[in-house]
């Protein structure tokens, strides 16, 4: 375990990893999980993390109450299956698409008020 503090070159750390594990108790949408998946790391997240984080087919969720041996097996399994069928679905994080959705919502509200 390395506590590197704040760094600007996170990609260097991701490239040195085999699997990214985030057994967090409380998380919203952790950007670090998105970054790890985009860096082609297989990921294992706790089920306390929103499922919106999953953009890679090489990611899994486990309960924090699951035995450590099960976590270890899942980490090994996801590592062994990495790159075989991994695909990313990043459309929901495409700023152009999100701008169009937001614009549509605003137009709906404007038209609703005009009536």
N, C-alpha and C positions, 0 to 999 in steps of 0.2 A: 504494500500500500504506500502510495506516495501522496503526501499533502503538498501540492505544488503552489497553493495560493492562487491568486489571480494571474492568468496567463493570456496572452494574445494569440498564441499559436496552438490552440487546442487540437487542431488536426494532427499535429505531431504525436500527441498522446494517443489519439484514436488509432493511428496507424501502427502503434506498438501493441495494441490490445488484440486479444483473440475473441473475447466475448465481453459485452457490456451488461452489467447486472445492476439493477436499481431497486433494491428491496426497501423502498421508502414507506414510511407510515402515513405521511400526508403530502400529497402533491396535487397540483392543479394540472397544468399541461407543461411538464418540464422540457424546456428547450434542449437540454442536454440529451434527452432521449431521442429527439428528432435528429440532432446532430450525429449521434452515434449510428442511427439507422442509415442516414445519408452517407456516412463514411463506410457503409457496407459491413458494419458489425452486426453479428447476430445478437439479439437482446433478450434478456429475461427481466421482466418488470413485476413488481408486486401488483396485486389486483386492487390496491388502493389508488393506483394511478388511473386516470381517465383513459378509456379505450381509444379516445381520439388520437392518442400518441402513436398508435400502431399504423405505420405507413409501410412497413416491410413485412414480407411473408416469413422472414427469418426472425420473428419475435414471438414471445410467449408471455403469459401472465400466470402467476402463482399466488396463492394465498399466503400471507405471512404466518398463518398457523400451520402451514404444511411443513412437515419434517425437513430438516436440513439435508437429509440424504436424498429426498425427492428433488429439492432445489439443485443439489449437485448433479443428479442424474439428468435433469432437464438442461442444465448448463452444458454438460457433455454431449447430450443428444443434439442440441441446437448448434453446437460447435461442429459436430460431425456432419450435420446436414447443410452447413452454410455453403453458399454459392451454388448449390445444386439447382435450386428452384427459386432463388430469391428474386422478388420483384418489388419495386417501390411504387406506391400510389401517393404521389405528392400533389395531385390536383386540388385537394381541399386546402392546400397551403399556397396556391398560386394567387398572387396579389391581383392580377388582372381579373381573374374569375371572381374574387371576393369583392372587388370594386363594383363589378356589374351587378352582383347580388345586392349589395348595399344600395346602389343606385336604384334598383328595382323596388326595394322596400321604401325608399324615400318617395319615389314617384307614386307608389300606391297610397302612401299617407297624404301626399299633396292632393291627389285626385279625390281621396275620401273627404278631405276638409272642404274642397271646392263644391262638393255636392250639397 
